[in-house]
Amino acid sequence: MQDFEKLGVFYLGKRRNLKQGVTSDDLILYDSKDLTTHAVVVGMTGSGKTGLCVTMLEEAALDRIPSLVIDPKGDISNLLLTFPELNATNFRPWIDEGDAERSGMSPDQFASAEAEKWKQGLADWGQDGSRIRALRDAVEMRIYTPGSNAGRPLSILKNFAAPPPEIRGDADAFREHIAAAASGLLALVGVEADPIRSREHILISKILESAWSAGKDLDLARLIAEIQTPPFQRLGVLEIDNFFPHGDRAALAFSLNNLLASPTFANWLKGESLDVKRLLHTPAGKPCISIMSIAHLSEPQRMFFVTILLNEVLAWVRSQAGTSSLRAILYMDEVFGYFPPTANPPSKKPMLTLLKQSRAYGLGIVLATQNPVDLDYKGLSNAGTWFLGRLQTERDKLRVLEGLEGASAQSGAAFVRSDMEATLAGLEKRVFLMNNVQENQPVVFETRWAMSYLCGPLTRAQIQRLAQTDEAIATPPSSSSSSHSPAPSITLDSAIGGQQAIPKEVSQVFVAPVHPLDASESLIYRPALLALTRLYYSKSTCNIDTWLPANLRVETSDDIAPEDVWAHALGWDPLPEFSDQASPNAQFAAVPAAMQRSKQFGQWETQLKDYLYREQELVVWGCSELKVFSKLGETAGEFRVRLEQLASEQRDLSVEKLRSFYAPKFQVIQDRIKRASERIEREKEQYQQRRLDSILHTGSTILGALLGRKKLSATNVSKASTSVRSIGRAASQRGDIGRAEDSLESLNERWADLQREFDVQVKAQGAKLNVANLKLDEFRIRPRKSDIQVQKFGVVWLPYSRDAAGNAVPAFR
């Protein structure tokens, strides 16, 4: 069997001969970069569509390519059911006990049979438990359940974050982002809103535009408030109350408030925020398969979630650098209803935009369906690869052929409709026709055995079981900026009044609380040291020559020795807004004794510069093999992700160069093989003709001798000699066939040797540019001591809210 463990290729199966009904040993290896032109997978129930899609995602994971999966039915969640040991104990919790009963087995017996079936199936396709273990080691797999805590909860309603500057700076992209967010939200409350005619859509879009243009995030509570009291007076030329009367706006606000108040939607406010970067990679840079399981949601909720998710993916795509290599996969199972041919649900516009634009940024989109008549095939003409399985009706086949023809016309590839129709008619289970515009002709193949246990859609209880046994699915702490553990008890200094205890020559500023306090809460200011500085870093080998801010605060106390204060310093980025005035009716915490001495502030400022020189090192990572360094502000994990993409690009480029180098050599041998094959056919024809002539000539001579003259004459002897020579020439011709066959065999061996040589070169390039083999160097750069600038030094008063029980929490970011 060929070697299929190569970076940059997906092992999908083996070539299938439909006429003979046999599967050959010729592997189907799909270039991952071809997926940047997207793919469509079509097949009826039982065609093997899920198995093909799962294997594709498995291959991407082995290649360290992250995937974002939208799973409306629960089938693709089977990706988490990977068992390297392949024993019955692993399979037992996931079998269908109804299937066991129908098979006449106990559940334990059925689990053993399934384990053996999977072990044998993998072996038949050259796989085993070690490949499953490599899959599990390559990626982190997660199941998210938005609106539910069965898997990882995912917060959607809590935050309508402003899109990145790349989106806000592109007028068309910004409008699309706003329109999709408004459409998705209104779909959630049952409003089918036209972006041009709907007052609701126009109002919400304008509110989002007003906030996002200024780079401000919104949450649902703030959006509801601004629907009732918009931050603008007019829409178009009309006063807001004429365009959308206050009573009607209040009704819309109440509908959205019902979402916020409903216990059913409490889970939409929990969990991680929707961050595509975090869904694709861990903070350390490890790729992820993040599965969005939405089977538990209602249809409006699914539409809302898918629309918001696609919008976020589109924003992420536009923030990436261009690439010709596959960076990530967006896969959607059962896309029916989200990309219809005539209707325009909120999900359709961002999906169409992604299909048109994301290929330039390395995002491969894979869409799967068993209902081809319900897809917009004009939009899917952007897809470069079509995987076609068994289809249910003639109408399905006609729509598929329509889409294939459009895709071929757009790419300039040849399309023979009659051949396609004949092939589609003969497809069997787990057999697919792959039409890739990057290749010369379509290919029929049988899909390989999936490493994941395909037990069918996972139930809520099964997802919960995975969540309980897999630490990777454990719910992380909330990322909300307002969540803090209670601060230590704060002692009030009512006698001194707080700020009066600070020496007059020391600068003092105040931070306003980020949210209004309840009637049961009181506002207390606590003093802290504030240092706003600039540091200069320079190292030519790392391409570093820059000034960077270093903003610090220290919440000191009498328990901290004055000489140790900077050891307790915290970075502060981004900075809040400062004010010269405290909030009315605020109280002040007691000021530590050291902060009441002006001389101490001079000592602290001197110590500050030493601290900054020692502790504020700039960390830069580099890779000598690729001659690249991390960017300012880039974490080690983010640099590793970028490094992996650069390595993939260089690997794909080097493989293309190898193909260009070896192509003429393969062509020469191929031409010789063709000529040798033609020569064998000619020699065989000539041999058959010579043999026939010899038989006829010899037969006529013998008959002439027997039936003609009674005596042996010179003429008969001459004829007999000619017959003997004819037989000799036929034998010689037969020898020529043998020599031609030997020549063809030698050429085939040379072809195989050249193929092995090429494969070795490709594998060497893959190993050289495998991110696991790339060394990551760390450079620690200290600021230049003579260029440390202290721009502001003094005291900052930090607001805390204290409840009736005396618990105090920060009221600042």
C-alpha positions in Angstrom: 0.0 0.0 0.0 1.1 3.6 -0.7 2.3 5.8 2.1 -0.6 8.0 3.1 0.9 9.6 6.2 2.0 12.8 4.4 1.5 16.4 5.5 -0.7 18.3 3.1 -2.8 15.4 1.8 -6.0 13.8 3.1 -6.3 10.0 2.9 -10.0 9.6 1.8 -10.2 6.1 0.4 -9.3 3.9 -2.6 -10.2 4.0 -6.3 -13.4 2.0 -7.2 -14.1 0.4 -10.5 -17.9 0.5 -10.9 -18.1 -1.8 -13.9 -16.1 -4.6 -12.3 -17.4 -3.8 -8.8 -13.9 -3.9 -7.2 -11.9 -1.5 -5.1 -8.2 -1.3 -6.1 -5.2 -0.5 -4.0 -4.8 2.9 -5.7 -5.2 5.4 -2.8 -7.2 8.6 -3.1 -5.0 11.3 -1.6 -6.6 14.8 -1.7 -4.4 17.9 -1.5 -5.5 19.9 1.5 -4.9 23.2 -0.3 -7.6 22.2 -2.9 -10.1 22.6 -0.1 -9.5 26.4 -0.1 -11.8 26.4 -3.1 -14.5 24.7 -0.9 -16.4 21.5 -1.1 -19.9 20.2 -1.3 -20.9 16.7 -0.1 -24.2 15.3 -1.3 -25.8 11.9 -0.6 -29.0 10.4 0.6 -29.4 8.7 4.0 -27.3 5.6 4.1 -24.9 6.7 1.3 -22.0 7.1 3.7 -22.0 10.9 3.6 -21.4 11.2 7.4 -18.5 8.8 7.3 -16.8 10.7 4.4 -17.2 14.0 6.2 -15.8 12.6 9.5 -12.8 11.1 7.7 -12.1 14.4 6.1 -12.1 16.2 9.4 -10.0 13.4 10.9 -7.4 13.9 8.2 -7.4 17.7 8.7 -6.8 17.1 12.4 -3.9 14.8 11.7 -2.5 17.7 9.6 -3.0 20.1 12.5 -5.7 22.0 10.7 -8.4 23.3 13.0 -12.1 22.9 12.2 -15.2 24.7 13.3 -18.2 22.4 12.9 -21.9 23.2 12.9 -23.7 20.0 13.8 -27.6 20.4 13.6 -28.3 16.7 14.1 -25.5 15.4 16.4 -23.8 13.0 13.9 -20.5 14.8 13.6 -20.1 14.8 17.4 -19.0 11.2 16.9 -15.6 12.7 16.3 -15.0 12.6 20.0 -15.6 8.8 20.1 -12.0 7.8 19.3 -10.6 4.9 21.2 -6.9 4.0 20.6 -7.2 0.8 22.6 -10.2 -0.4 20.5 -11.6 -2.6 23.3 -15.2 -3.4 24.2 -15.0 -1.3 27.4 -14.5 1.9 25.3 -17.4 1.1 23.0 -19.9 -0.2 25.6 -21.3 3.3 26.7 -22.0 4.3 23.1 -23.7 1.3 21.5 -27.4 1.3 20.7 -28.9 -1.4 23.0 -31.8 -1.7 20.6 -29.3 -2.8 17.8 -27.9 -5.3 20.3 -31.3 -6.8 21.0 -32.1 -7.0 17.3 -28.8 -8.8 16.7 -29.7 -11.3 19.4 -26.7 -10.2 21.6 -26.4 -8.9 25.1 -25.1 -5.3 25.2 -21.6 -6.5 26.3 -21.5 -9.0 23.5 -22.6 -6.3 21.0 -19.9 -3.9 22.3 -17.2 -6.6 21.8 -18.5 -7.2 18.3 -18.4 -3.5 17.5 -14.9 -3.2 18.9 -13.7 -6.1 16.7 -15.6 -4.7 13.7 -13.8 -1.4 14.1 -10.4 -3.0 14.6 -10.8 -5.1 11.5 -12.2 -2.3 9.5 -9.3 0.0 10.3 -6.8 -2.8 9.6 -8.4 -3.4 6.1 -7.6 0.2 5.3 -4.0 0.3 6.8 -4.9 1.9 10.1 -4.7 1.0 13.7 -4.9 2.4 17.3 -1.7 4.3 16.9 -3.2 6.4 14.2 -6.2 7.1 16.5 -3.8 8.1 19.2 -2.0 10.5 16.8 -5.3 12.0 16.0 -6.1 12.6 19.7 -2.7 14.1 20.3 -2.8 16.4 17.3 -5.9 18.4 18.3 -8.1 19.4 21.2 -11.7 18.3 20.6 -14.6 20.2 22.2 -18.4 20.1 22.0 -20.2 23.4 22.5 -23.9 23.5 23.2 -25.1 27.2 22.9 -28.2 27.8 25.0 -27.5 24.6 27.1 -25.0 23.4 29.7 -24.9 19.8 28.4 -21.5 20.5 26.8 -19.5 23.7 26.9 -21.9 26.6 27.2 -21.3 29.4 24.7 -22.5 33.0 25.5 -24.2 34.7 22.6 -26.8 37.1 24.0 -24.5 38.6 26.5 -22.3 40.5 24.1 -22.7 42.1 20.7 -19.0 43.0 20.4 -17.8 45.6 18.0 -16.2 44.0 14.9 -12.4 44.4 14.4 -11.0 47.5 12.7 -10.6 45.5 9.5 -14.4 45.2 9.3 -15.2 48.7 10.4 -12.8 50.1 7.8 -14.5 48.4 5.0 -17.9 50.0 4.4 -19.5 47.0 2.5 -18.2 44.5 5.1 -19.4 46.7 8.0 -22.9 47.0 6.5 -23.1 43.2 6.0 -21.9 42.5 9.5 -24.6 44.9 11.0 -27.3 43.5 8.7 -26.6 39.9 9.6 -26.5 40.6 13.4 -29.8 42.5 13.2 -31.4 39.8 11.1 -30.3 37.0 13.4 -31.5 38.7 16.5 -34.9 39.5 15.0 -35.3 35.9 13.8 -34.9 34.8 17.4 -38.1 36.7 18.3 -40.0 35.6 15.3 -39.6 38.7 13.1 -38.8 38.0 9.5 -37.2 41.4 8.8 -36.4 42.8 5.4 -33.3 45.0 5.7 -34.9 47.6 3.5 -38.5 47.7 4.6 -38.5 46.5 8.2 -38.6 49.3 10.8 -37.2 46.9 13.4 -34.3 45.9 11.2 -33.5 49.5 10.3 -33.7 50.7 14.0 -31.5 47.9 15.4 -29.0 48.3 12.5 -28.7 52.0 13.2 -28.1 51.4 16.9 -25.4 48.8 16.2 -23.8 51.1 13.6 -23.8 54.0 16.1 -22.0 52.0 18.8 -19.7 49.9 16.6 -18.5 52.8 14.6 -17.1 54.2 17.8 -15.6 50.8 18.7 -18.0 50.3 21.6 -19.4 46.9 22.5 -23.1 46.4 23.2 -24.9 43.8 25.3 -28.5 42.9 25.0 -29.5 44.9 28.0 -28.0 48.1 26.6 -29.5 47.3 23.2 -33.0 47.1 24.7 -32.5 50.4 26.5 -31.4 52.1 23.3 -34.4 50.7 21.4 -36.6 52.6 23.8 -34.4 55.7 23.9 -32.2 55.7 20.7 -28.9 57.7 20.8 -30.0 59.6 17.7 -33.0 61.9 16.9 -33.7 61.0 13.2 -33.7 58.0 10.9 -33.3 59.3 7.4 -35.2 62.6 7.2 -37.9 61.6 9.7 -37.9 62.2 13.5 -37.5 58.9 15.3 -41.0 59.0 16.8 -42.5 59.5 13.4 -40.5 56.7 11.8 -41.0 54.3 14.7 -43.4 55.5 17.4 -42.4 55.1 21.0 -45.2 52.6 21.8 -44.1 50.3 18.9 -40.4 50.5 20.0 -41.5 49.6 23.5 -43.2 46.5 22.2 -40.0 45.4 20.4 -38.0 46.1 23.5 -40.4 44.0 25.6 -40.0 41.1 23.1 -36.3 41.2 23.4 -36.5 41.7 27.2 -38.5 38.5 27.4 -35.5 36.7 26.1 -33.3 38.3 28.7 -35.7 37.6 31.5 -36.8 34.1 30.5 -35.2 31.2 32.5 -35.1 29.3 29.2 -32.5 31.7 27.9 -30.4 31.9 31.1 -27.9 29.5 29.5 -27.4 31.9 26.5 -25.8 34.2 29.0 -23.3 31.7 30.4 -20.0 30.3 29.2 -17.3 31.4 26.8 -17.8 34.4 24.6 -18.0 33.7 20.9 -14.4 34.2 19.8 -13.4 32.4 16.5 -9.7 32.6 17.3 -10.3 30.8 20.6 -12.5 28.2 18.9 -9.8 27.3 16.4 -6.8 27.3 18.7 -6.0 26.9 22.4 -4.0 29.8 24.0 -0.9 27.6 23.6 -1.5 27.4 19.9 -2.8 23.8 19.7 -5.5 23.4 16.9 -9.0 22.5 17.9 -12.0 20.8 16.5 -14.9 22.9 18.0 -18.2 21.3 17.4 -21.3 23.5 17.7 -24.0 21.0 18.6 -27.4 22.7 18.0 -29.8 19.7 17.8 -31.4 20.8 21.1 -32.4 24.3 19.8 -35.6 25.4 18.1 -35.5 26.4 14.5 -35.5 30.2 15.2 -32.7 29.6 17.8 -30.7 27.6 15.3 -31.1 30.3 12.6 -30.1 33.0 15.1 -27.0 31.1 16.3 -25.8 30.1 12.8 -26.2 33.6 11.5 -24.2 35.1 14.4 -21.5 32.4 14.1 -21.1 32.9 10.3 -20.9 36.7 10.9 -18.1 36.2 13.4 -16.3 33.8 11.1 -16.5 36.4 8.3 -15.1 39.1 10.6 -12.2 36.7 11.6 -11.5 35.8 8.0 -11.1 39.5 7.0 -8.6 40.0 9.8 -6.3 37.3 8.5 -3.4 37.6 6.1 -3.9 36.1 2.6 -2.6 32.6 2.0 -2.9 29.9 -0.6 -2.7 27.1 2.0 -5.5 25.7 4.1 -5.7 27.6 7.4 -8.9 26.2 8.8 -12.1 24.4 7.9 -15.7 25.6 8.4 -17.9 22.5 8.1 -21.7 22.5 8.2 -23.7 19.3 8.3 -27.2 19.2 6.9 -27.1 22.7 5.5 -30.8 22.3 4.4 -32.7 25.5 5.2 -29.7 27.7 5.7 -28.7 28.2 2.0 -31.9 27.8 0.0 -32.2 28.6 -3.8 -34.9 31.2 -3.6 -35.6 32.3 0.0 -33.2 34.6 1.9 -32.9 33.5 5.5 -30.5 35.6 7.6 -27.8 32.9 7.3 -27.7 33.0 3.5 -25.9 36.3 3.0 -22.9 35.7 5.3 -22.6 32.1 3.9 -22.5 33.4 0.3 -20.0 36.0 1.2 -17.8 33.4 2.9 -18.0 31.2 -0.2 -16.9 34.0 -2.4 -14.2 35.6 -0.3 -12.7 33.2 2.3 -10.7 31.2 -0.2 -8.1 34.0 -0.4 -7.6 33.7 3.4 -7.2 29.9 3.6 -10.6 29.1 5.0 -12.1 26.0 3.4 -15.8 25.6 3.6 -17.4 22.2 3.4 -21.2 21.9 3.2 -23.1 18.6 3.4 -26.7 17.8 2.6 -29.0 14.9 1.6 -31.5 17.4 0.1 -29.7 18.8 -3.0 -32.9 20.4 -4.4 -33.0 22.7 -1.4 -29.5 24.3 -2.0 -28.6 27.4 -4.0 -26.5 25.8 -6.7 -25.7 29.2 -8.2 -24.0 30.1 -5.0 -22.4 26.7 -4.7 -20.7 27.2 -8.1 -17.9 28.7 -6.0 -17.2 25.2 -4.7 -14.2 23.5 -6.4 -14.7 20.0 -5.2 -17.9 18.0 -5.2 -18.3 14.6 -3.5 -21.4 12.9 -4.8 -22.9 9.8 -3.3 -26.1 7.8 -3.9 -29.0 10.1 -4.7 -32.7 9.4 -4.0 -34.6 10.9 -7.0 -34.0 11.9 -10.6 -34.8 15.5 -9.5 -31.9 15.3 -7.0 -29.6 14.2 -9.8 -30.7 17.0 -12.1 -30.0 19.6 -9.5 -26.6 18.1 -8.7 -25.7 18.1 -12.4 -26.8 21.7 -12.6 -24.5 22.7 -9.8 -21.5 20.6 -11.2 -22.0 22.2 -14.6 -21.9 25.7 -13.0 -18.8 25.0 -11.0 -17.0 23.5 -14.0 -17.9 26.5 -16.2 -16.7 28.9 -13.6 -13.3 27.1 -13.3 -12.9 26.4 -17.0 -12.9 22.6 -16.5 -14.4 20.2 -18.9 -17.8 18.7 -18.1 -19.4 15.8 -19.9 -23.0 15.5 -18.7 -23.7 12.1 -20.1 -20.7 10.5 -18.4 -21.6 12.1 -15.1 -25.2 10.8 -15.3 -24.0 7.3 -16.0 -21.5 7.4 -13.1 -24.1 8.8 -10.6 -26.5 6.0 -11.6 -24.0 3.3 -10.5 -22.9 4.6 -7.1 -23.1 2.2 -4.2 -23.0 2.7 -0.4 -19.7 4.4 0.8 -18.8 5.0 -2.9 -18.5 8.6 -4.1 -17.8 10.5 -7.3 -15.2 13.2 -6.6 -15.2 16.0 -9.1 -12.2 18.3 -8.3 -11.7 21.2 -10.7 -7.9 21.0 -9.8 -7.7 17.6 -11.4 -8.1 16.5 -15.1 -11.0 14.2 -14.6 -13.5 12.9 -11.9 -12.6 9.9 -9.9 -14.8 7.2 -8.2 -13.6 6.0 -4.8 -14.7 4.0 -1.8 -14.3 5.9 1.5 -11.8 4.6 4.0 -12.9 3.3 7.4 -13.5 6.1 9.9 -11.3 6.2 13.0 -14.2 7.7 15.0 -16.9 5.3 16.2 -20.0 6.2 14.1 -22.8 5.4 16.6 -25.3 7.9 15.2 -26.5 11.2 16.6 -25.4 11.9 20.2 -28.2 12.6 22.7 -28.1 15.3 25.3 -27.3 12.6 28.0 -24.4 11.3 25.9 -23.0 14.8 25.4 -23.3 15.3 29.2 -21.4 12.0 29.7 -18.6 13.3 27.5 -18.5 16.5 29.4 -18.2 14.7 32.7 -15.3 12.5 31.5 -13.4 14.9 29.3 -11.7 17.8 31.1 -11.4 19.6 27.8 -15.2 20.2 27.9 -15.3 21.5 31.4 -16.9 24.9 31.6 -14.2 27.6 32.0 -14.7 30.5 34.3 -16.7 33.4 32.9 -14.6 35.9 30.9 -16.8 38.8 31.9 -14.7 41.8 32.9 -17.1 42.6 35.7 -16.6 39.3 37.6 -14.1 39.4 40.4 -13.7 37.5 43.7 -14.6 39.6 46.7 -11.8 42.0 47.8 -10.5 42.0 51.3 -12.4 44.0 53.9 -11.8 47.8 53.4 -11.3 50.0 56.5 -12.8 53.4 56.1 -10.9 56.6 57.2 -13.8 58.9 58.0 -11.7 61.2 60.2 -9.1 62.2 57.6 -11.3 62.0 54.5 -8.9 59.9 52.5 -7.5 62.1 49.7 -6.4 64.8 52.2 -3.9 62.2 53.7 -1.9 62.1 50.5 0.9 64.8 50.3 -0.2 67.8 48.3 2.6 67.6 45.8 1.6 64.1 44.8 -0.6 63.8 41.7 -4.0 62.2 42.4 -6.6 60.9 39.8 -9.9 59.0 40.1 -11.4 56.1 38.2 -15.1 56.2 37.6 -17.1 53.0 38.4 -18.0 51.0 35.2 -21.6 50.4 36.2 -24.2 52.2 38.4 -24.5 51.0 42.0 -27.7 49.5 43.5 -29.4 51.3 46.4 -28.0 48.7 48.7 -24.4 49.3 47.6 -22.0 52.0 48.7 -19.0 53.4 46.7 -15.6 53.4 48.3 -12.3 54.7 46.8 -9.1 52.8 47.7 -5.7 54.4 47.0 -3.1 52.8 44.8 0.2 53.8 43.2 0.0 54.7 39.6 2.9 54.7 37.1 2.5 55.5 33.4 5.8 54.9 31.6 7.4 54.4 28.2 10.2 52.0 27.6 12.6 51.7 24.6 13.5 48.3 23.3 16.1 47.5 20.6 17.5 44.3 19.2 18.4 44.3 15.5 18.6 40.4 15.2 14.9 40.3 16.1 13.9 43.4 14.1 12.9 45.2 17.3 13.3 49.0 17.5 10.3 50.5 19.4 8.9 52.4 22.3 6.2 50.6 24.3 4.0 51.8 27.2 4.3 50.1 30.6 1.3 51.1 32.8 1.3 49.8 36.4 -0.7 50.1 39.5 0.0 48.8 43.1 -2.7 48.4 45.7 -0.4 48.8 48.7 -1.2 48.5 52.4 0.4 48.7 55.8 1.2 45.0 55.5 3.5 45.6 52.5 7.0 46.9 53.3 7.6 50.2 51.4 10.7 48.8 49.7 8.7 45.8 48.4 5.7 47.6 46.8 6.8 47.2 43.1 6.9 43.4 43.6 3.1 43.7 43.9 2.7 45.7 40.7 0.0 44.8 38.2 -0.1 45.8 34.5 -3.0 47.9 33.4 -4.0 47.6 29.7 -6.2 49.1 28.5 -6.2 52.1 30.8 -9.6 53.4 32.2 -10.6 57.0 31.8 -9.2 59.2 34.6 -10.9 62.1 36.3 -9.7 64.9 38.7 -13.0 64.5 40.7 -14.4 61.8 42.8 -17.9 60.6 42.4 -20.4 62.3 44.7 -21.2 60.7 48.1 -18.2 58.3 47.8 -16.3 57.3 50.9 -12.5 56.7 51.1 -10.5 53.8 52.5 -7.7 54.4 55.0 -4.4 55.5 53.5 -1.4 53.4 54.3 1.2 55.2 56.5 3.9 55.1 53.8 1.6 56.9 51.3 1.3 59.8 53.7 5.0 60.7 53.5 6.2 62.8 50.5 9.8 61.5 50.8 8.5 57.9 50.3 7.1 58.8 46.8 10.6 60.0 45.7 12.1 56.7 46.9 9.3 54.8 45.1 10.0 56.6 41.8 13.7 55.8 42.0 12.9 52.1 42.7 10.4 52.2 39.8 13.1 52.7 37.2 15.2 49.8 38.6 12.1 47.6 38.7 11.2 48.4 35.1 14.7 47.6 33.9 14.8 44.3 35.7 11.2 43.1 35.3 9.7 44.6 32.1 11.5 42.4 29.6 10.1 42.2 26.1 9.7 38.6 25.1 10.2 37.8 21.4 10.0 34.3 19.8 11.8 33.3 16.7 12.2 30.4 14.3 15.6 30.1 12.6 14.4 27.5 10.1 11.8 29.9 8.7 13.7 33.1 9.6 10.7 34.7 11.3 10.1 36.4 14.6 7.0 37.1 16.6 5.2 40.5 16.3 4.8 42.9 19.1 2.0 41.8 21.4 1.9 38.4 19.9 1.8 35.5 22.4 3.8 32.4 22.1 0.6 30.5 21.1 -0.4 33.0 18.5 3.2 33.0 17.1 3.0 29.2 16.9 -0.2 29.3 15.0 1.3 31.9 12.5 4.4 29.8 12.3 2.4 26.7 11.4 0.6 28.5 8.6 3.9 29.8 7.2 5.3 26.3 7.4 2.2 25.0 5.5 2.7 27.6 2.8 6.3 26.8 2.4 5.6 23.1 2.4 2.9 23.4 -0.3 5.3 25.7 -2.4 8.1 23.2 -2.1 5.9 20.3 -3.1 4.7 22.2 -6.1 8.4 22.9 -7.1 9.1 19.1 -6.7 6.1 18.3 -8.9 7.4 20.7 -11.5 10.9 19.2 -11.3 9.7 15.6 -11.6 6.8 16.2 -14.0 9.1 16.0 -17.2 10.7 12.8 -15.9 7.4 11.2 -15.3 6.2 12.4 -18.7 9.2 10.8 -20.4 8.6 7.4 -18.8 4.9 7.7 -19.4 5.5 8.3 -23.1 7.9 5.3 -23.2 5.3 3.2 -21.4 2.7 4.2 -23.9 5.0 3.4 -26.8 6.0 0.1 -25.3 2.3 -0.8 -24.7 1.5 0.1 -28.3 4.5 -2.0 -29.5 3.3 -5.0 -27.6 -0.1 -4.7 -29.2 1.5 -4.4 -32.7 3.8 -7.4 -32.0 0.9 -9.4 -30.8 -1.1 -8.6 -33.9 1.8 -9.4 -36.1 2.4 -12.6 -34.2 -1.2 -13.7 -34.6 -1.1 -12.8 -38.3 2.3 -14.7 -38.8 0.9 -17.7 -36.9 -2.2 -17.8 -39.0 -0.2 -17.4 -42.2 2.1 -20.3 -41.1 -0.8 -22.5 -40.3 -2.5 -21.8 -43.6 0.7 -22.2 -45.6 1.8 -25.4 -43.9 -1.7 -26.8 -44.2 -1.9 -26.1 -47.9 1.6 -27.7 -48.5 0.7 -30.9 -46.7 -2.7 -31.1 -48.5 -0.9 -30.5 -51.8 1.5 -33.3 -51.1 -1.2 -35.7 -50.0 -3.9 -34.9 -52.5 -1.8 -33.8 -55.5 1.1 -35.6 -57.1 2.0 -39.0 -55.7 5.7 -38.3 -55.9 7.6 -35.8 -53.8 8.7 -33.1 -56.2 11.2 -30.2 -55.9 8.2 -27.8 -55.8 6.7 -29.6 -52.9 10.0 -29.5 -51.1 10.3 -25.8 -51.7 6.8 -25.2 -50.4 7.6 -27.2 -47.3 10.8 -25.2 -46.7 8.8 -21.9 -47.0 6.3 -23.2 -44.4 9.1 -24.1 -42.0 10.5 -20.6 -42.4 7.1 -19.1 -41.8 6.8 -21.0 -38.6 10.2 -19.8 -37.6 9.3 -16.2 -38.2 6.2 -16.6 -36.1 8.3 -18.0 -33.3 10.7 -15.0 -33.7 7.7 -12.7 -33.5 6.6 -14.3 -30.3 10.1 -13.7 -28.9 9.7 -10.0 -29.9 6.5 -9.9 -27.7 8.4 -11.2 -24.8 11.2 -8.7 -25.2 8.6 -5.9 -25.5 6.9 -7.1 -22.4 10.2 -7.2 -20.5 10.8 -3.6 -21.7 7.4 -2.5 -20.4 8.0 -4.2 -17.1 11.4 -2.4 -16.8 9.7 0.9 -17.6 7.0 0.3 -15.0 9.7 -0.4 -12.4 11.5 2.8 -13.4 8.1 4.6 -12.9 7.7 3.0 -9.5 11.3 3.9 -8.5 10.7 7.5 -9.6 7.5 7.6 -7.7 9.3 6.4 -4.5 12.0 8.9 -5.0 9.4 11.7 -5.4 7.5 10.5 -2.3 10.7 10.5 -0.2 11.5 14.1 -1.3 7.9 15.2 -0.4 8.0 13.4 3.0 11.4 15.0 3.7 10.0 18.4 3.0 7.0 17.7 5.2 9.2 16.5 8.1 11.4 19.6 7.7 8.5 22.0 7.8 6.4 20.1 10.4 5.8 22.6 13.2 6.4 19.8 15.7 10.0 19.7 14.4 10.6 23.5 14.3 12.5 25.0 17.1 11.0 28.0 18.9 13.7 30.3 20.3 12.9 32.8 23.1 14.6 36.2 23.2 14.3 38.3 26.3 15.0 42.0 25.6 15.5 44.5 28.5 14.5 48.1 28.0 17.4 50.6 27.6 17.9 52.0 31.1 18.8 55.5 29.9 15.5 55.8 28.0 13.0 54.9 30.7 10.4 57.7 30.7 8.0 58.2 33.6 5.1 60.2 32.2 2.9 60.1 35.2 3.5 59.0 38.8 1.3 59.4 41.8 -1.9 58.0 43.4 -5.0 56.6 41.6 -8.2 56.2 43.6 -9.9 52.9 42.6 -13.7 52.5 43.0 -15.1 49.5 44.9 -18.7 48.7 45.6 -19.6 47.4 49.0 -22.8 45.6 49.8 -24.8 45.6 53.0 -22.9 42.5 54.2 -19.6 44.3 53.8 -18.3 42.4 50.8 -16.4 44.7 48.4 -15.7 44.1 44.8 -13.8 46.2 42.2 -16.1 48.5 40.2 -13.4 49.1 37.6 -11.7 47.1 34.8 
